[in-house]
């Protein structure tokens, strides 16, 4: 994906700036696609802020977001400097847990499942010391 990545600190106050990257595509993307992308990126970013830990001592955590809007589609690349973590691994167990009564469920994972279901395609790779999540959002027929 050819995209310019914008950098953000791992702090909740950065969320509006992160989401504004997506909002810049408002004129080229239908509202449903835009809101699905915003929800997914908010979930990714806030999970990163809450749960990520630096790999080395003294390292500050950063996230990067690249956005391309073309042909009514939104391509997103979310990267972070945290320890390796594939958010899409183990989603089958999350699906199975959702079939259990609420009192028997373990916490966690539902947001990752939501991200995967909101996006039309999603992938994870680890490259250059960063977690990289590529998401594609396309218009859906109603």
C-alpha positions in Angstrom: 0.0 0.0 0.0 1.5 3.3 -1.1 0.5 5.7 1.7 2.0 8.4 3.9 1.8 7.4 7.5 0.9 10.0 10.1 2.4 9.4 13.6 0.5 9.6 16.9 1.5 9.2 20.5 0.0 6.4 22.5 -2.4 8.6 24.4 -6.2 8.8 24.4 -6.1 12.5 23.7 -4.7 11.7 20.2 -7.9 9.8 19.2 -9.6 12.9 17.5 -6.5 13.5 15.4 -6.4 9.8 14.4 -10.1 9.9 13.4 -9.6 13.1 11.5 -7.4 11.2 9.0 -10.4 9.1 8.1 -12.7 12.1 8.0 -10.6 13.7 5.3 -12.2 11.1 3.0 -15.7 12.2 3.8 -16.4 13.5 0.3 -15.2 10.3 -1.4 -16.6 7.6 0.8 -20.3 6.8 1.6 -21.3 7.5 5.2 -21.8 3.8 6.1 -18.3 2.9 5.0 -16.8 5.9 6.7 -18.5 5.0 10.1 -17.4 1.4 9.9 -13.8 2.5 9.3 -14.0 5.1 12.2 -15.3 2.4 14.6 -12.6 -0.1 13.6 -9.8 2.5 13.9 -11.1 3.8 17.2 -11.1 0.2 18.6 -7.6 -0.5 17.3 -6.1 2.7 18.6 -7.8 2.6 22.0 -6.8 -1.1 22.5 -3.3 -0.1 21.6 -3.3 2.8 24.1 -4.7 0.6 26.9 -2.9 -2.7 26.4 0.4 -2.2 24.5 3.7 -2.4 26.2 7.0 -1.2 24.7 9.5 -3.8 23.6 12.5 -2.0 25.0 13.1 0.0 28.1 12.7 3.7 27.7 10.9 3.3 24.4 7.9 5.5 23.9 5.0 3.9 22.1 3.8 5.4 18.8 1.0 4.5 16.3 0.9 5.4 12.6 -2.1 5.6 10.3 -2.1 5.7 6.5 -5.3 6.3 4.6 -6.1 6.0 0.9 -9.6 6.6 -0.4 -10.2 5.7 -4.0 -13.1 4.4 -6.0 -15.4 4.6 -3.0 -13.1 2.3 -1.0 -11.1 3.1 2.0 -7.7 1.4 2.5 -6.2 1.8 6.0 -2.8 0.8 7.4 -2.5 1.0 11.2 1.0 0.4 12.6 2.3 0.5 16.2 5.6 0.1 18.0 4.3 -2.3 20.6 5.4 -5.9 21.2 4.2 -8.4 18.5 0.4 -9.0 18.6 -1.9 -10.3 15.9 -5.4 -9.1 16.8 -7.0 -11.6 14.4 -5.4 -14.7 15.9 -7.8 -16.7 18.1 -11.0 -15.2 16.9 -12.6 -18.6 16.6 -12.4 -18.9 20.4 -14.0 -15.5 20.8 -16.9 -16.5 18.5 -17.4 -19.7 20.6 -17.3 -17.7 23.9 -20.1 -15.5 22.6 -22.3 -18.5 22.4 -21.9 -19.1 26.1 -24.1 -17.5 28.7 -22.8 -14.1 29.8 -21.7 -15.3 33.3 -19.5 -18.0 31.7 -17.7 -15.8 29.2 -14.2 -14.7 29.6 -13.3 -11.1 29.0 -11.7 -9.7 25.9 -11.5 -10.3 22.2 -14.9 -8.9 21.2 -13.5 -5.7 19.9 -11.0 -7.6 17.7 -13.9 -9.6 16.3 -15.8 -6.4 15.7 -12.9 -4.9 13.8 -12.7 -8.0 11.6 -16.4 -8.0 10.9 -16.6 -4.3 10.1 -13.7 -4.5 7.5 -14.2 -6.2 4.1 -10.7 -7.5 4.4 -8.1 -7.4 7.2 -4.6 -8.7 7.6 -1.8 -8.6 10.1 2.0 -8.6 9.5 5.0 -7.8 11.6 7.6 -5.7 9.8 10.5 -3.4 10.8 9.7 -3.8 14.5 6.1 -2.8 14.0 2.7 -4.5 14.1 0.9 -3.7 10.8 -2.8 -4.1 10.3 -4.2 -3.5 6.8 -7.9 -2.9 6.5 -10.1 -2.4 3.5 -13.6 -0.9 3.7 -15.9 -1.0 0.6 -19.5 0.1 0.1 -21.9 -2.7 1.1 -25.3 -3.1 -0.6 -28.3 -2.8 1.7 
